[in-house]
Amino acid sequence: MDHKELDAWKVAVDLSVEIYSLTQSFPKEEIFGLVQQIRRSVISIPSNIAEGCARGSSKETIHFLYVSLGSLAELETQIIIASKLGFVNGIDELLIKLNKLKQVILGLIRYLKTV
């Protein structure tokens, strides 16, 4: 399975680009704090999808898809914290995107469990 053909990977890459742009406006003192943590979380999502697909079995792929779901949950938490700190406004649309990505990944997991 080529990860670059998966909707989950494509959406996660697009989300990564969006989050990098979003965090550029955060306070400079957060560069090595929340910004770095948010960026690591978002990059981890497509990276783990890719790594899972590069493995030899559906079982391993599913494991890495669950890891990417963990990173997605981290990202959601960090975005909510950033919003509460006033670093970003109007996160509702972003949270909807995160939830949609979660559903796509869960759908892929369900599919892989049947093959």
C-alpha contacts under 8 A as a table, 3 or more apart, distances in Angstrom:
res1	aa1	res2	aa2	distance
1	M	53	C	5.96
1	M	54	A	7.70
2	D	5	E	5.72
2	D	6	L	7.26
2	D	53	C	6.64
2	D	54	A	7.81
3	H	6	L	5.36
3	H	9	W	6.33
3	H	49	I	6.84
3	H	50	A	5.22
3	H	53	C	5.81
3	H	54	A	7.85
4	K	9	W	6.38
4	K	10	K	6.78
4	K	50	A	7.74
5	E	9	W	7.60
5	E	10	K	7.52
6	L	9	W	5.36
6	L	10	K	6.36
7	D	10	K	5.03
7	D	11	V	5.98
7	D	104	V	7.48
8	A	11	V	5.34
8	A	12	A	6.06
8	A	46	P	7.73
8	A	49	I	7.75
8	A	101	L	6.55
8	A	104	V	5.81
8	A	105	I	5.81
8	A	108	L	7.92
9	W	12	A	5.04
9	W	13	V	6.12
9	W	46	P	5.17
9	W	49	I	6.29
9	W	50	A	7.29
10	K	13	V	5.22
10	K	14	D	6.29
10	K	46	P	7.85
11	V	14	D	5.12
11	V	15	L	6.07
11	V	101	L	6.80
12	A	15	L	4.95
12	A	16	S	6.15
12	A	42	V	7.68
12	A	45	I	6.27
12	A	46	P	5.23
12	A	101	L	7.14
13	V	16	S	5.01
13	V	17	V	6.49
13	V	43	I	7.75
13	V	46	P	5.95
14	D	17	V	5.24
14	D	18	E	6.32
15	L	18	E	4.99
15	L	19	I	6.06
15	L	42	V	7.39
16	S	19	I	5.16
16	S	20	Y	6.15
16	S	39	R	7.57
16	S	42	V	5.44
16	S	43	I	5.99
17	V	20	Y	5.20
17	V	21	S	6.38
18	E	21	S	5.22
18	E	22	L	6.16
19	I	22	L	4.87
19	I	23	T	6.09
19	I	38	I	7.92
19	I	39	R	7.12
19	I	42	V	7.32
20	Y	23	T	5.35
20	Y	24	Q	6.50
20	Y	39	R	6.57
21	S	24	Q	5.39
21	S	25	S	7.73
22	L	25	S	6.26
22	L	26	F	7.76
22	L	88	V	7.92
23	T	26	F	5.24
23	T	35	V	6.03
25	S	87	F	7.85
26	F	30	E	6.69
26	F	31	I	7.69
26	F	35	V	7.26
26	F	87	F	5.69
26	F	88	V	7.67
27	P	30	E	5.54
27	P	31	I	7.32
27	P	87	F	7.39
28	K	31	I	5.47
29	E	32	F	7.17
29	E	33	G	7.60
30	E	33	G	4.74
30	E	34	L	5.50
30	E	35	V	5.74
30	E	36	Q	7.85
31	I	34	L	6.82
31	I	35	V	5.10
31	I	36	Q	6.01
32	F	35	V	6.47
32	F	36	Q	5.41
32	F	37	Q	7.96
33	G	36	Q	5.61
33	G	37	Q	6.34
34	L	37	Q	5.02
34	L	38	I	5.99
34	L	78	Q	7.36
34	L	82	A	7.69
35	V	38	I	5.19
35	V	39	R	6.12
36	Q	39	R	5.18
36	Q	40	R	6.12
37	Q	40	R	5.17
37	Q	41	S	6.22
37	Q	78	Q	7.88
38	I	41	S	5.18
38	I	42	V	6.24
38	I	75	L	5.89
38	I	78	Q	6.26
38	I	79	I	7.53
39	R	42	V	5.22
39	R	43	I	6.07
40	R	43	I	5.28
40	R	44	S	6.07
41	S	44	S	5.17
41	S	45	I	6.82
41	S	71	S	5.19
41	S	72	L	6.90
41	S	74	E	6.45
41	S	75	L	5.54
42	V	45	I	5.55
42	V	46	P	7.74
42	V	71	S	6.92
42	V	72	L	6.94
42	V	75	L	6.31
43	I	46	P	6.20
43	I	47	S	6.26
44	S	47	S	4.99
44	S	48	N	5.86
44	S	68	S	6.50
44	S	71	S	6.28
45	I	48	N	5.53
45	I	49	I	6.47
45	I	67	V	7.88
45	I	68	S	4.48
45	I	69	L	7.22
45	I	71	S	5.95
45	I	72	L	6.49
46	P	49	I	4.99
46	P	50	A	6.13
46	P	68	S	7.27
47	S	50	A	5.14
47	S	51	E	6.13
47	S	68	S	8.00
48	N	51	E	4.90
48	N	52	G	5.92
48	N	64	F	5.44
48	N	65	L	6.56
48	N	67	V	6.75
48	N	68	S	5.56
49	I	52	G	5.22
49	I	53	C	6.29
49	I	61	T	7.54
49	I	64	F	6.23
49	I	65	L	5.65
49	I	68	S	6.60
50	A	53	C	5.21
50	A	54	A	6.28
51	E	54	A	5.08
51	E	55	R	6.60
51	E	61	T	7.67
51	E	64	F	7.00
52	G	55	R	5.34
52	G	60	E	6.07
52	G	61	T	3.89
52	G	62	I	7.01
52	G	63	H	7.22
52	G	64	F	4.86
52	G	65	L	6.69
53	C	56	G	7.68
53	C	61	T	5.43
54	A	61	T	7.82
55	R	58	S	8.00
55	R	60	E	6.21
55	R	61	T	6.34
56	G	60	E	7.23
56	G	61	T	7.97
57	S	60	E	5.40
57	S	61	T	6.33
58	S	61	T	4.91
58	S	62	I	6.00
58	S	112	L	6.12
58	S	113	K	7.55
59	K	62	I	5.19
59	K	63	H	6.34
60	E	63	H	5.00
60	E	64	F	6.43
61	T	64	F	5.27
61	T	65	L	6.19
62	I	65	L	4.95
62	I	66	Y	6.27
62	I	109	I	5.83
62	I	112	L	7.12
62	I	113	K	7.99
63	H	66	Y	5.23
63	H	67	V	6.44
64	F	67	V	4.81
64	F	68	S	6.23
65	L	68	S	5.02
65	L	69	L	6.33
65	L	105	I	6.80
65	L	109	I	7.05
66	Y	69	L	4.92
66	Y	70	G	6.36
67	V	70	G	5.01
67	V	71	S	6.43
68	S	71	S	4.99
68	S	72	L	6.15
69	L	72	L	4.88
69	L	73	A	6.24
69	L	102	K	6.65
69	L	105	I	7.46
70	G	73	A	5.10
70	G	74	E	6.29
71	S	74	E	4.94
71	S	75	L	6.13
72	L	75	L	5.01
72	L	76	E	6.19
72	L	98	L	7.19
72	L	102	K	7.41
73	A	76	E	5.09
73	A	77	T	6.28
74	E	77	T	5.16
74	E	78	Q	6.19
75	L	78	Q	5.06
75	L	79	I	6.09
76	E	79	I	5.20
76	E	80	I	6.26
76	E	95	L	7.00
76	E	98	L	7.17
77	T	80	I	5.18
77	T	81	I	6.25
78	Q	81	I	5.02
78	Q	82	A	6.06
79	I	82	A	4.98
79	I	83	S	6.12
79	I	91	I	7.68
80	I	83	S	5.04
80	I	84	K	6.24
80	I	91	I	7.77
81	I	84	K	5.06
81	I	85	L	6.18
82	A	85	L	5.05
82	A	86	G	6.30
82	A	87	F	5.27
82	A	88	V	6.14
83	S	86	G	5.01
83	S	87	F	5.65
83	S	88	V	4.90
83	S	89	N	5.97
83	S	91	I	7.20
84	K	87	F	7.64
85	L	88	V	7.95
86	G	89	N	6.83
88	V	91	I	7.19
90	G	93	E	7.18
91	I	94	L	5.09
91	I	95	L	6.06
92	D	95	L	5.13
92	D	96	I	6.27
93	E	96	I	5.07
93	E	97	K	6.41
94	L	97	K	5.05
94	L	98	L	6.30
95	L	98	L	4.96
95	L	99	N	6.19
96	I	99	N	5.09
96	I	100	K	6.18
97	K	100	K	5.05
97	K	101	L	6.20
98	L	101	L	5.14
98	L	102	K	6.21
99	N	102	K	4.93
99	N	103	Q	6.28
100	K	103	Q	5.07
100	K	104	V	6.31
101	L	104	V	5.04
101	L	105	I	6.24
102	K	105	I	5.22
102	K	106	L	6.12
103	Q	106	L	5.04
103	Q	107	G	6.03
104	V	107	G	5.04
104	V	108	L	6.30
105	I	108	L	5.05
105	I	109	I	6.26
106	L	109	I	4.98
106	L	110	R	6.18
107	G	110	R	5.06
107	G	111	Y	6.18
108	L	111	Y	5.03
108	L	112	L	6.15
109	I	112	L	5.14
109	I	113	K	6.22
110	R	113	K	5.23
110	R	114	T	6.74
111	Y	114	T	5.39
111	Y	115	V	6.77
112	L	115	V	5.37
